[in-house]
Amino acid sequence: MESRITFYPPKQASTIVHILMILIFSAGCGWGIWGISTVQMAPQLLPYLALIGLFLVTVPYLIYHLYALH
């Protein structure tokens, strides 16, 4: 009878990295929302909208990968 031993990589380090990235991107999204509320002209609005769009797409992706780790 042959028994196989499988060694999996540690999950704690990647969990911490994912949580930190989620927090950083969420803070960036909050900064973008704050920037939209303080903008004076419409052309200045576009970079903040792009930031919010990028962060709102990235955070669910990171949450999915964090869920897949466990």
RODO-2510 file (C-alpha; in nm, 4 decimals, decimal comma):
residues 70
     n   res          X          Y          Z
     1     m     0,0000     0,0000     0,0000
     2     e     0,1408     0,3320    -0,1043
     3     s     0,0639     0,6414     0,0961
     4     r     0,1184     0,9830    -0,0510
     5     i     0,2012     1,2852     0,1548
     6     t     0,0958     1,6171     0,0111
     7     f     0,2380     1,9422     0,1398
     8     y     0,0247     2,2480     0,0786
     9     p     0,1675     2,6011     0,0917
    10     p     0,0848     2,8074     0,3999
    11     k    -0,2408     2,9979     0,3618
    12     q    -0,1865     3,2546     0,6330
    13     a     0,0578     3,4745     0,4387
    14     s    -0,1600     3,4926     0,1291
    15     t    -0,4693     3,5567     0,3413
    16     i    -0,2987     3,8534     0,5042
    17     v    -0,1860     3,9867     0,1651
    18     h    -0,5378     3,9585     0,0211
    19     i    -0,6956     4,1307     0,3216
    20     l    -0,4397     4,4128     0,3052
    21     m    -0,5015     4,4603    -0,0677
    22     i    -0,8782     4,4658    -0,0120
    23     l    -0,8368     4,7300     0,2592
    24     i    -0,6054     4,9419     0,0426
    25     f    -0,8379     4,9263    -0,2584
    26     s    -1,1407     5,0013    -0,0414
    27     a    -0,9620     5,3057     0,1007
    28     g    -0,8778     5,4128    -0,2547
    29     c    -1,2437     5,3821    -0,3502
    30     g    -1,3381     5,5953    -0,0501
    31     w    -1,0782     5,8509    -0,1555
    32     g    -1,2288     5,8549    -0,5053
    33     i    -1,5780     5,9126    -0,3656
    34     w    -1,4432     6,1948    -0,1484
    35     g    -1,2688     6,3415    -0,4555
    36     i    -1,5936     6,3383    -0,6526
    37     s    -1,7686     6,5272    -0,3751
    38     t    -1,5048     6,8040    -0,3757
    39     v    -1,4536     6,8491    -0,7510
    40     q    -1,5494     7,1827    -0,9077
    41     m    -1,5615     7,1030    -1,2820
    42     a    -1,6805     6,8022    -1,4814
    43     p    -1,3450     6,7187    -1,6521
    44     q    -1,1874     6,6764    -1,3097
    45     l    -1,4546     6,4180    -1,2325
    46     l    -1,3321     6,1581    -1,4833
    47     p    -1,0116     6,0453    -1,3042
    48     y    -1,2058     5,9885    -0,9836
    49     l    -1,4719     5,7893    -1,1688
    50     a    -1,2001     5,5770    -1,3290
    51     l    -1,0472     5,5123    -0,9855
    52     i    -1,3801     5,4088    -0,8389
    53     g    -1,4531     5,1829    -1,1362
    54     l    -1,1140     5,0153    -1,1097
    55     f    -1,1433     4,9597    -0,7378
    56     l    -1,5029     4,8362    -0,7542
    57     v    -1,3985     4,5732    -1,0087
    58     t    -1,0827     4,4699    -0,8215
    59     v    -1,2247     4,4255    -0,4704
    60     p    -1,4824     4,1525    -0,5548
    61     y    -1,2126     3,9707    -0,7531
    62     l    -0,9832     3,9745    -0,4498
    63     i    -1,2666     3,8633    -0,2217
    64     y    -1,3319     3,5686    -0,4535
    65     h    -0,9659     3,4676    -0,4454
    66     l    -0,9579     3,5033    -0,0687
    67     y    -1,2614     3,2742    -0,0468
    68     a    -1,0921     3,0252    -0,2808
    69     l    -0,7912     3,0041    -0,0490
    70     h    -1,0054     2,8448     0,2171
***
